[in-house]
Amino acid sequence: MAIHLNPARPDQKPVIANLIQLYLHDMTASMPFPIGKDGLYQYDFLDRFWRFPYLIMSNNEIAGFALVVDECPLTGRAPCWFMAEFFVLKAYRQSGTGRSSVTQALAAHPGQWHIAVPHANTAAQLFWRKVLSARAPTTRDIQVDGDNWRMHEFVAG
């Protein structure tokens, strides 16, 4: 299985918007997200986070997405790479798809990184702890808008 992190083109923005619905659905297991009158999860950050968007591909099939930005919206630090959103479809989890995608993202954006994960999202906490362990990140807890996050800080490249 060949995993590729492909830069998303502007015409692929609706594809990522659709994937965000699955991403938010998965996260409702640990965090509430409002549903609009149209039956869709409300997500107002796609334009803000559309700086370095990627589709995660397994062979020629969509396996997920990543949205990377060049500043940390939680700490205000810039320059600093930040994984604003990261999602792998359930069918591709536990296969190395996530790890490979993260490795490719970090290689594409060398420098200071912040990756923050809500405490409530225990599955994501475990994933990021395992994927980043070899990088020996500095880890600290932060609170933003009443939510508790685990922040991982490290240098890639």
C-alpha positions as CSV (number, residue, x, y, z in Angstrom):
1,M,0.0,0.0,0.0
2,A,1.6,3.3,-1.2
3,I,0.7,6.3,1.0
4,H,1.0,9.7,-0.5
5,L,0.4,13.1,1.0
6,N,-0.8,15.1,-2.0
7,P,-1.2,18.9,-1.9
8,A,-4.9,19.6,-2.4
9,R,-5.9,21.8,-5.3
10,P,-8.4,24.6,-4.9
11,D,-11.0,22.6,-6.8
12,Q,-10.6,19.8,-4.2
13,K,-11.8,22.1,-1.3
14,P,-15.3,20.5,-1.4
15,V,-13.8,17.1,-1.1
16,I,-12.1,18.1,2.1
17,A,-15.2,19.8,3.3
18,N,-17.1,16.5,2.9
19,L,-14.3,14.6,4.7
20,I,-14.6,17.1,7.6
21,Q,-18.1,15.9,8.1
22,L,-16.8,12.4,8.7
23,Y,-13.9,13.8,10.9
24,L,-16.4,15.7,13.1
25,H,-18.7,12.7,13.3
26,D,-15.8,10.5,14.6
27,M,-14.9,13.2,17.1
28,T,-18.4,13.4,18.6
29,A,-17.5,10.2,20.5
30,S,-15.5,12.4,22.8
31,M,-16.5,16.0,22.0
32,P,-19.8,17.7,21.1
33,F,-20.2,19.4,17.7
34,P,-23.4,21.2,16.7
35,I,-25.5,20.1,13.8
36,G,-27.0,22.8,11.6
37,K,-30.6,23.0,10.3
38,D,-29.2,21.4,7.1
39,G,-28.1,18.3,9.0
40,L,-24.4,19.1,8.6
41,Y,-21.8,19.6,11.4
42,Q,-20.9,23.3,11.7
43,Y,-17.3,23.9,10.8
44,D,-16.2,27.5,10.1
45,F,-12.4,27.1,9.9
46,L,-11.8,25.6,6.4
47,D,-11.0,29.0,4.8
48,R,-8.8,29.9,7.7
49,F,-6.9,26.6,7.6
50,W,-6.7,26.3,3.8
51,R,-3.0,27.3,3.7
52,F,-1.3,23.9,3.1
53,P,-4.1,21.5,2.5
54,Y,-3.4,17.8,1.7
55,L,-5.3,14.8,0.7
56,I,-4.0,11.5,2.1
57,M,-4.0,8.9,-0.6
58,S,-3.6,5.1,-0.3
59,N,-2.7,4.0,-3.8
60,N,-5.4,6.0,-5.7
61,E,-8.0,6.1,-3.0
62,I,-8.7,9.0,-0.6
63,A,-7.7,7.9,2.9
64,G,-8.0,11.2,4.7
65,F,-6.7,14.8,4.8
66,A,-4.4,17.1,6.7
67,L,-4.5,20.9,7.0
68,V,-1.2,22.5,7.9
69,V,-0.9,26.2,8.8
70,D,2.2,28.4,9.2
71,E,1.4,29.7,12.7
72,C,0.0,28.3,15.9
73,P,-3.5,29.5,16.5
74,L,-3.4,28.4,20.1
75,T,-0.2,30.1,21.2
76,G,0.1,32.8,18.5
77,R,3.6,31.7,17.7
78,A,4.8,32.4,14.2
79,P,6.7,31.2,12.4
80,C,5.6,27.8,13.6
81,W,4.0,24.9,11.7
82,F,0.7,23.6,13.1
83,M,-1.4,20.6,12.2
84,A,-4.7,22.4,12.2
85,E,-6.7,19.2,11.3
86,F,-5.7,15.6,10.6
87,F,-8.0,12.8,9.7
88,V,-7.6,9.2,8.5
89,L,-10.7,7.2,7.5
90,K,-11.4,4.3,9.7
91,A,-10.7,1.7,7.0
92,Y,-7.1,3.0,6.8
93,R,-6.3,3.2,10.6
94,Q,-3.9,0.8,12.2
95,S,-2.2,0.3,8.9
96,G,0.6,2.9,9.1
97,T,-1.3,5.4,6.9
98,G,-1.4,8.1,9.7
99,R,2.2,7.6,10.6
100,S,3.4,7.8,7.0
101,S,1.2,10.9,6.3
102,V,2.6,12.7,9.4
103,T,6.2,11.8,8.4
104,Q,5.6,13.3,4.9
105,A,3.9,16.4,6.3
106,L,6.8,17.1,8.7
107,A,9.4,16.5,5.9
108,A,7.5,19.0,3.7
109,H,7.5,21.7,6.4
110,P,10.8,21.7,8.3
111,G,11.1,23.8,11.3
112,Q,9.3,24.4,14.6
113,W,6.1,22.5,15.0
114,H,3.2,22.6,17.5
115,I,0.6,19.8,17.5
116,A,-2.2,20.2,20.0
117,V,-4.8,17.5,20.9
118,P,-7.8,18.0,23.1
119,H,-7.6,16.0,26.3
120,A,-11.1,14.7,25.6
121,N,-10.0,13.0,22.4
122,T,-8.2,10.0,23.9
123,A,-7.8,8.1,20.6
124,A,-6.0,11.1,19.1
125,Q,-3.9,11.5,22.3
126,L,-2.7,7.9,21.9
127,F,-2.0,8.3,18.1
128,W,0.0,11.5,18.5
129,R,2.0,10.2,21.5
130,K,3.0,7.1,19.5
131,V,3.7,8.9,16.2
132,L,5.8,11.7,17.8
133,S,7.6,9.6,20.4
134,A,10.8,9.3,18.3
135,R,11.0,13.1,18.0
136,A,11.0,13.5,21.8
137,P,8.6,16.5,21.8
138,T,8.3,18.9,24.7
139,T,4.8,18.3,26.0
140,R,2.7,20.6,28.1
141,D,-1.0,21.1,28.9
142,I,-2.7,24.3,27.8
143,Q,-6.2,25.7,28.2
144,V,-7.8,27.6,25.3
145,D,-11.4,28.9,25.4
146,G,-12.2,26.6,28.3
147,D,-10.9,23.5,26.6
148,N,-7.8,21.5,27.9
149,W,-5.3,20.5,25.3
150,R,-2.0,18.6,25.2
151,M,0.6,20.6,23.2
152,H,3.6,18.8,21.6
153,E,6.4,21.1,20.5
154,F,9.4,19.9,18.5
155,V,11.6,20.7,15.5
156,A,11.3,18.8,12.3
157,G,13.8,18.6,9.5
